[in-house]
Amino acid sequence: VDSEDILHAGEPVIGVEPWMVDLACSARGVSYAQSSDTGVSTSNMKLNVVTRLVGLHADYVMSTRDDHNYDSISSKSQSDDIWPADTIHRIAVQQSLPSFIVRGWVDQYGPVAAEIISQLANMPGPVTLRRNALRCDCNENLIRRLQGEHGIDAFAPRSISKAKGRADSANSIIPVPSGCIRLAFNGHTPISARPSKSLWSLRAWKEGRFEVQDMGSQIIVDAVDVQPGDVVVDYCAGNGGKTLALASQMWERRKPSSASFTCSASSNHTGVIIAHDVVDDRLKQLCGSLARARLEGQDDVPSGIPKVITTSNATSLGNEIADVVLVDAPCSSLGVLRRRPGHRWALTEDMVRREFPAMQLDILQNASRLVKPGGKLVYATCSICHEENEGVVAKFESLKCAEEWTAWDVSEAEVRRRV
């Protein structure tokens, strides 16, 4: 296929769209016709376009920072004239994002919020830990341990403001999970001021006193609102991050005298957590973490700990067995792009708009049969795309099998529970 046909056909090729070619050539002071006349191959042309776009993105990021002097940046790269007039295309280049992602955010949140979200997708995220209640009974003890033994400064966040709603509204604040601890350093901290050791090499981690887990993931576990005695299914458990968090929460919420508190499913445990995933290798990672988290195989394991069961065969579980089922479904991960920077270029619009939502609805239907009457079904993703969240829920609620389900507001319930 001729390179001109590819680049001007109106379809993206490995993330390169026709308007991007025009911009890249304009930035280099050449026309597409000139570059074609040089005999550059199609593959090299794509590479040159991508390289120039990456350079434009880097120039933009550097020119907007106020902590360095970037005199070496060309005046043309700093000028507004070089950026596309179209808002979506401008944000896409400045923030190094496929235009279909930016377009979706603009449609859903508006241009101002979409630009802020795009900027955040390129900023280093904070480092957040989750205290394991089975190994450490309060945040202060863990914070002192990190500082005393490893020289790591940490603190317990007090509140989180929601992206929407008035700042003085009660609903504008999301309660911080009780075991959430944030490190004082972040991606902007000079390397010389950061901890000299990896978090996974620290004795406190090896002893199971904390896990590295984003606050958003911890908030999902809080939404499950697990209680001692519950039977809980983590339907898309993956490597078990939320399974471990559910066990910690169940243990922390036991009654003070309830080392012997039991549930009907097991006479020796405060509850049962079933970690399910269709990929066995992911569950193997969880099995390796159970002993470290004080959930099995140790002499100092307390009586009454939650029982964790792993399985890749959902049909073996039967129907209506769980008080709570958490479906943290596979998704586009559009809400965590700063953790997976390259992932944006592995996505297509069809995947985000159709493939993922169809798969998520199917998973949600299959998981719903496990919930016993009076139980709860919690659906979550790490995407911020409407089609993968509200869209999937709306389709589920329209199904005949969902006629007896009642929706409940997780955030309002959490605020009322904690006030």
C-alpha positions in Angstrom: 0.0 0.0 0.0 1.4 3.4 -0.9 2.4 5.6 2.0 0.2 8.5 0.9 -2.8 6.1 0.8 -2.1 5.0 4.4 -1.4 8.4 5.9 -4.3 10.2 4.2 -6.9 7.5 4.4 -8.5 9.0 7.5 -7.7 6.0 9.7 -5.0 5.8 12.5 -2.0 3.6 11.8 -0.1 2.6 15.0 -1.3 5.8 16.6 -0.5 8.1 13.6 -3.4 10.0 12.1 -3.4 12.2 9.0 -3.6 15.5 10.9 -0.5 14.4 13.0 1.5 13.9 9.7 0.6 17.5 8.6 1.6 18.9 12.0 4.8 17.0 12.2 5.8 18.0 8.7 4.9 21.6 9.5 7.0 21.6 12.6 10.0 20.4 10.6 9.4 23.1 7.9 8.7 20.5 5.1 5.7 19.4 3.3 4.5 15.8 3.0 5.2 15.9 -0.7 8.7 16.9 -0.1 9.3 14.2 2.4 7.8 11.6 0.0 10.0 12.8 -2.8 13.1 11.9 -0.7 12.3 8.3 -1.0 11.7 7.8 2.7 9.9 4.4 3.3 6.5 4.2 4.8 7.8 2.7 8.0 10.5 5.4 8.4 8.0 8.1 7.7 5.8 6.8 10.5 8.8 6.7 12.8 9.8 10.3 11.9 6.2 11.5 12.5 6.0 9.7 15.9 9.5 11.0 16.8 8.6 14.6 16.0 5.3 14.4 17.9 7.1 13.0 21.0 9.5 15.9 20.6 6.7 18.4 20.5 5.1 16.9 23.6 8.5 17.1 25.4 8.9 20.7 24.4 5.5 21.5 25.6 6.0 19.9 29.0 9.4 21.5 29.5 8.1 24.9 28.5 5.3 24.8 31.0 7.5 24.0 34.0 8.7 26.9 36.1 11.6 25.1 37.9 14.0 25.1 35.0 15.2 27.5 32.3 14.7 25.9 28.9 16.4 28.5 26.7 17.3 25.8 24.2 13.7 25.2 23.2 13.0 26.7 19.8 10.8 29.7 19.7 8.6 27.9 17.2 8.0 25.0 19.5 6.9 27.4 22.2 4.7 29.4 19.9 0.9 28.8 19.9 1.1 28.9 16.1 2.5 25.4 15.9 -0.4 23.7 17.8 -3.5 22.6 16.0 -6.4 25.0 16.2 -8.7 22.1 17.0 -8.9 21.7 20.8 -8.9 17.9 20.7 -5.9 17.7 18.4 -4.0 20.3 20.4 -4.5 18.4 23.7 -3.7 15.1 22.0 -0.3 16.3 20.8 0.6 18.4 23.9 -0.3 15.5 26.2 0.8 12.7 23.9 -2.6 10.9 23.8 -4.5 9.3 21.0 -7.2 11.8 19.8 -10.1 9.3 20.3 -9.3 9.2 24.0 -9.2 13.0 24.3 -12.4 13.2 22.2 -14.2 10.9 24.6 -13.1 12.9 27.6 -14.2 16.2 26.0 -17.6 14.7 25.2 -18.0 13.3 28.7 -16.4 16.0 30.9 -16.1 19.1 28.7 -12.9 20.6 27.3 -11.6 22.2 30.5 -11.8 19.1 32.6 -10.6 16.9 29.7 -7.4 19.0 29.5 -6.8 18.7 33.2 -7.4 14.9 33.1 -4.9 14.7 30.1 -2.3 16.6 32.1 -2.7 14.3 35.1 -2.2 11.3 32.9 1.4 12.5 32.4 2.2 13.4 35.9 3.8 11.0 38.4 1.3 9.7 40.9 1.7 9.6 44.7 3.1 6.5 46.3 0.4 5.1 48.6 0.5 2.1 51.0 -2.2 0.1 52.7 -1.6 -1.0 56.2 -2.3 -4.7 56.8 -4.4 -4.9 60.0 -3.3 -8.5 60.6 0.3 -7.4 61.0 0.0 -3.8 62.2 -2.8 -2.4 64.4 -2.6 1.3 63.6 -1.3 3.8 61.1 1.0 5.6 63.6 2.9 2.4 64.3 3.6 1.8 60.6 4.6 5.4 60.0 7.0 5.3 62.9 8.5 2.1 61.7 9.1 3.4 58.2 10.7 6.5 59.5 12.7 4.9 62.3 14.1 1.9 60.4 14.2 3.2 56.8 14.1 7.0 57.0 10.9 7.2 54.9 8.5 10.0 55.8 4.9 9.1 55.5 1.5 10.4 56.6 -2.2 9.4 56.8 -4.3 11.5 54.4 -7.3 13.1 56.0 -9.8 13.5 53.2 -10.3 13.4 49.4 -12.2 16.0 47.4 -14.5 14.7 44.7 -13.9 16.0 41.2 -17.5 17.2 41.0 -19.7 19.0 43.4 -19.2 22.1 45.6 -16.3 22.1 48.0 -18.5 22.9 50.9 -20.9 20.1 50.2 -20.9 17.0 52.4 -21.0 14.9 49.3 -17.8 16.5 48.0 -15.6 14.6 50.5 -14.8 10.9 50.2 -13.7 9.3 53.4 -10.1 8.0 53.3 -9.7 4.3 54.0 -8.6 3.6 57.5 -5.3 1.9 56.6 -4.3 4.4 53.9 -0.8 5.9 54.2 0.9 8.1 51.7 4.7 8.6 51.3 5.9 12.2 51.5 8.0 11.9 48.3 6.6 11.6 44.8 7.7 11.7 41.2 8.7 15.4 41.5 11.0 14.8 44.5 14.7 15.0 43.7 16.2 11.6 43.4 18.7 12.4 46.2 15.8 12.9 48.6 14.0 9.7 47.8 14.4 6.4 49.8 17.6 4.6 48.9 15.8 1.2 49.0 12.9 -0.3 47.0 9.7 -0.5 49.0 9.6 -4.3 48.3 13.0 -4.7 49.9 12.0 -3.2 53.2 11.7 -5.5 56.2 8.2 -4.0 57.0 7.0 -5.2 53.6 8.6 -8.6 53.9 6.9 -9.0 57.3 3.5 -8.2 55.6 2.9 -5.0 57.5 1.9 -3.1 54.3 1.1 -3.4 50.6 1.7 -0.9 47.9 -1.8 0.0 46.7 -3.3 3.1 45.2 -5.9 5.0 47.2 -8.6 4.5 44.5 -8.1 0.7 44.8 -8.5 1.0 48.6 -11.7 3.1 48.2 -13.2 0.3 46.1 -12.6 -2.2 49.0 -14.2 0.3 51.4 -17.3 0.4 49.1 -17.6 -3.4 49.5 -18.2 -2.6 53.2 -17.2 -6.2 54.2 -18.2 -7.3 57.7 -16.9 -10.1 60.0 -18.8 -13.3 59.1 -19.4 -12.4 55.5 -18.7 -14.7 52.6 -17.1 -12.5 49.9 -16.2 -13.3 46.3 -13.5 -11.2 44.6 -14.6 -12.3 41.2 -11.8 -10.7 39.1 -9.1 -11.1 41.8 -6.0 -10.8 39.5 -2.9 -11.0 41.7 -5.0 -10.5 44.8 -4.4 -6.9 45.9 -8.1 -6.3 46.8 -8.4 -9.9 48.3 -5.7 -9.1 50.8 -7.3 -5.7 51.5 -10.7 -7.3 52.1 -9.1 -9.8 54.5 -7.4 -6.9 56.4 -10.6 -5.0 56.6 -12.6 -8.0 57.8 -10.1 -8.6 60.6 -10.0 -5.0 61.6 -13.8 -4.8 61.9 -14.1 -7.8 64.2 -15.5 -7.2 67.7 -12.8 -6.5 70.3 -13.4 -9.9 72.0 -13.9 -11.8 68.7 -10.7 -13.7 68.1 -13.3 -16.6 68.2 -15.9 -14.7 66.1 -17.0 -17.2 63.4 -19.2 -17.3 60.3 -21.5 -20.0 59.2 -19.2 -21.0 56.3 -16.3 -21.9 58.6 -16.2 -22.5 62.3 -12.6 -21.3 62.7 -12.6 -18.0 60.7 -14.1 -14.5 60.9 -15.3 -14.9 57.3 -14.5 -16.4 54.0 -13.0 -14.6 50.9 -13.0 -16.4 47.6 -10.5 -15.1 45.1 -11.6 -16.0 41.6 -9.7 -15.4 38.4 -9.7 -17.2 35.1 -5.9 -16.9 34.8 -4.2 -19.4 37.2 -0.9 -17.6 37.1 -2.4 -14.5 38.7 -3.8 -16.5 41.6 -0.3 -18.1 42.1 1.0 -14.6 43.0 -1.8 -14.3 45.6 -0.9 -17.7 47.1 2.6 -16.5 47.5 1.4 -13.4 49.5 -0.9 -15.1 51.9 1.8 -16.2 54.4 3.5 -12.9 54.3 0.2 -11.2 55.0 -0.4 -13.5 58.0 -3.3 -15.3 56.4 -1.8 -18.8 56.4 1.2 -21.0 57.2 2.7 -19.1 60.1 3.1 -20.1 63.8 2.0 -16.6 64.8 -1.2 -16.6 62.8 -4.0 -15.5 65.1 -7.1 -17.6 65.6 -10.2 -16.5 63.7 -8.4 -15.0 60.7 -10.4 -14.7 57.4 -10.2 -17.9 55.3 -9.0 -17.2 51.7 -9.9 -19.7 49.0 -8.6 -19.4 45.4 -10.3 -20.8 42.3 -10.3 -20.3 38.6 -13.5 -22.3 38.2 -16.5 -20.1 38.9 -19.0 -22.8 38.1 -17.8 -24.9 41.0 -19.0 -22.2 43.5 -22.7 -22.8 42.9 -25.3 -20.1 43.1 -26.4 -17.6 45.8 -23.4 -18.3 48.1 -22.0 -14.8 48.8 -23.0 -11.9 51.0 -20.9 -9.6 48.7 -19.5 -10.1 45.3 -16.9 -7.6 44.0 -16.4 -7.3 40.3 -13.4 -5.2 39.6 -13.6 -5.9 35.9 -10.9 -5.9 33.2 -11.0 -2.5 31.5 -9.2 0.0 29.3 -7.4 1.4 32.4 -8.0 5.0 31.2 -8.2 6.1 34.8 -4.6 5.0 35.6 -2.7 6.0 32.5 0.0 7.7 34.7 0.8 4.2 36.1 0.9 2.7 32.6 2.1 5.4 30.3 2.6 3.2 27.2 -0.8 1.6 27.5 -2.6 4.5 25.8 -1.0 3.4 22.5 -2.2 -0.2 22.8 -5.9 0.8 22.9 -8.3 1.4 20.0 -11.5 3.2 20.0 -13.4 0.0 19.3 -11.9 -1.6 22.4 -13.0 1.2 24.6 -16.4 1.8 23.2 -17.5 -1.8 22.4 -15.2 -4.7 23.2 -14.5 -3.9 26.9 -18.2 -2.9 27.7 -19.5 -6.2 26.1 -17.0 -8.3 28.1 -17.7 -6.4 31.3 -21.5 -6.9 31.0 -21.0 -10.6 30.5 -18.7 -10.8 33.6 -21.2 -8.9 35.7 -24.0 -11.1 34.7 -22.1 -14.3 35.5 -21.0 -12.8 38.9 -24.4 -11.7 39.9 -25.7 -15.3 40.2 -23.3 -15.8 43.2 -25.0 -13.2 45.3 -27.4 -14.5 47.9 -30.8 -12.8 48.5 -30.2 -9.6 50.5 -26.5 -9.5 49.4 -24.6 -6.9 47.5 -23.0 -6.7 44.0 -20.2 -4.1 43.7 -19.0 -3.2 40.2 -15.8 -1.2 39.6 -13.2 -0.5 36.9 -10.1 1.7 36.8 -11.5 3.4 33.7 -13.1 6.8 33.6 -15.0 6.1 30.4 -18.8 6.3 30.6 -19.3 3.2 28.4 -17.4 1.0 30.8 -19.0 2.3 34.0 -22.5 3.8 33.9 -23.1 2.4 30.5 -22.4 -1.2 31.7 -24.5 -0.7 34.8 -27.4 0.7 32.8 -27.4 -2.3 30.5 -27.2 -4.7 33.4 -30.2 -3.0 35.1 -32.2 -3.4 31.9 -31.8 -7.2 31.9 -34.5 -9.4 33.1 -32.2 -11.0 35.6 -31.7 -7.7 37.3 -35.3 -6.9 37.9 -35.1 -7.7 41.6 -31.9 -5.7 42.2 -31.9 -2.3 43.9 -29.2 0.3 43.2 -27.6 2.1 46.2 -25.2 5.1 46.3 -21.9 3.9 47.5 -20.4 7.3 48.3 -23.4 8.5 50.3 -23.6 5.3 52.2 -19.9 5.6 53.1 -20.2 9.2 54.3 -23.2 8.3 56.5 -21.4 5.3 57.9 -18.3 7.2 58.9 -19.9 10.5 60.2 
